[in-house]
C-alpha cells in the first residue's frame, strides 16, 4: 500500500457561485494539480476564490468578475509546480 498523498488532480468548474464565507473554497492535499475555472463569483465575508494546494501546480482562471470581502482571490501553493492566476477582474470590499 502506497504511503503519502495520492497523485489525483482536483478540478473545480463554476459558471456562477455565491457563498457566505467563500464563493469557491478548494483545498488539494493530494499530489496532483488543483485547477479552478470560474466565470462570476460573489462571496459575503472572505474570498471570492480561496485555493490552497499542496500537490503540483495551482491554476485559477476566470473570464468574469470575482468579488470578495477580504480578497477577490486568495491563492496559496506549497506544491512543486507553477502558481498561475489569470483573472479578468477581481475585487474586494
C-alpha positions as CSV (number, residue, x, y, z in Angstrom):
1,X,0.0,0.0,0.0
2,X,1.5,3.4,-1.0
3,X,2.3,5.9,1.7
4,X,1.8,9.7,1.1
5,X,-0.5,11.8,-1.0
6,X,-2.4,10.2,-3.9
7,X,-1.5,11.7,-7.3
8,X,-5.0,12.8,-8.2
9,X,-6.0,16.2,-9.7
10,X,-8.7,18.3,-8.2
11,X,-10.7,20.4,-10.7
12,X,-13.5,22.9,-9.9
13,X,-15.6,24.4,-12.7
14,X,-18.3,27.0,-11.9
15,X,-20.4,29.4,-14.0
16,X,-21.8,31.3,-11.1
17,X,-21.2,30.8,-7.4
18,X,-22.4,32.7,-4.3
19,X,-21.1,31.9,-0.8
20,X,-21.4,33.1,2.7
21,X,-17.7,32.7,3.6
22,X,-16.0,31.9,0.3
23,X,-17.6,31.8,-3.2
24,X,-15.4,28.7,-4.0
25,X,-13.1,27.0,-1.5
26,X,-10.8,24.3,-2.8
27,X,-8.0,22.6,-0.8
28,X,-5.9,20.0,-2.5
29,X,-3.9,17.9,-0.1
30,X,-3.1,15.3,-2.7
31,X,-0.1,15.1,-5.1
32,X,-1.9,16.3,-8.2
33,X,-2.8,19.6,-9.7
34,X,-5.5,22.0,-8.4
35,X,-7.4,23.8,-11.3
36,X,-10.3,26.3,-10.8
37,X,-12.2,27.7,-13.7
38,X,-15.0,30.2,-12.9
39,X,-17.0,33.0,-14.5
40,X,-18.8,35.0,-11.8
41,X,-18.1,34.5,-8.1
42,X,-19.6,36.5,-5.2
43,X,-18.9,35.9,-1.5
44,X,-20.2,37.6,1.6
45,X,-17.3,37.7,4.1
46,X,-13.9,36.4,2.9
47,X,-12.6,35.5,-0.6
48,X,-14.3,35.1,-3.9
49,X,-12.0,32.2,-4.6
50,X,-10.0,30.6,-1.8
51,X,-7.5,28.0,-3.0
52,X,-4.7,26.0,-1.2
53,X,-2.6,23.5,-2.9
54,X,0.0,21.1,-1.5
55,X,0.3,18.9,-4.7
56,X,1.8,20.1,-8.0
57,X,0.6,23.2,-9.8
58,X,-2.3,25.6,-8.9
59,X,-4.2,27.3,-11.7
60,X,-7.0,29.8,-11.3
61,X,-8.8,31.1,-14.5
62,X,-11.8,33.5,-14.6
63,X,-13.3,35.3,-17.5
64,X,-15.8,37.2,-15.3
65,X,-15.8,39.2,-12.1
66,X,-14.6,37.7,-8.8
67,X,-15.8,39.6,-5.7
68,X,-14.6,39.0,-2.2
69,X,-14.9,40.8,1.2
70,X,-11.3,40.5,2.2
71,X,-9.8,39.1,-1.1
72,X,-11.0,38.7,-4.6
73,X,-8.7,35.7,-5.0
74,X,-6.6,34.0,-2.2
75,X,-4.2,31.5,-3.7
76,X,-1.7,29.6,-1.5
77,X,0.6,27.0,-3.1
78,X,3.2,24.8,-1.4
79,X,3.2,22.5,-4.4
80,X,6.1,21.6,-6.7
81,X,4.5,23.2,-9.8
82,X,3.6,26.7,-11.0
83,X,1.1,29.0,-9.4
84,X,-0.9,30.7,-12.2
85,X,-3.8,33.2,-11.7
86,X,-5.5,34.5,-14.9
87,X,-8.4,36.6,-13.8
88,X,-10.2,39.3,-15.9
89,X,-11.4,41.3,-12.8
90,X,-11.0,40.7,-9.1
91,X,-12.2,43.0,-6.4
92,X,-12.5,43.1,-2.6
93,X,-14.6,45.3,-0.4
